[in-house]
Amino acid sequence: MSGKNPSAKQQAARKVQSEADRSGTGKGKARELQSEADRAAVPKHGL
């Protein structure tokens, strides 16, 4: 994730990941969303 200025997609993925971590379900989908958000951040932030 990009540190100081996460995109809306990254923030949404973080929320889904947090819920999956708490509930123990949906971890695969959360991981997929997180990866997609991180890939999308590359052009935005030049990571």
N, C-alpha and C positions, 0 to 999 in steps of 0.2 A: 504494500500500500504506500501511497505517497504520504509523507509525513504531515506537513502543516496544512495543505490544501487538498484533502481528498475530494474526489468527484462525487456527485450524487450517486452514481452507480456503485462506487466503493463504499459509501456510507450505507447504502441499502444492503450490499453484500455483507458488510460488517454486522448489521442488525440480524440478518438471516443466520449468519454464522454463530452469533451469540445465542440466539434462540435454539439452534441445533445443539450447541454445546450444553445448554441447560437441560433440554428435554431428552437428548440422546437420540433423537430421530432426525432424519433429513440431513445428515452430515454430508452425504455424497453430493446432494444438490447444493448445499451451502458451499462446499469446496469448489464446485463447478462455477458458481456465481462469483466467488472470490477470485478465481483464476481469470475469469472473463473480465472482471473489473480491473484487475492488475494489468492484463494485456492492453486494455483500452487506455490505461494511464501512460503507457510508454510514449505514444505520440504527444500526449498532452503535457507531460512533465519531462520528457526526454530521459527517462530512466534507462 
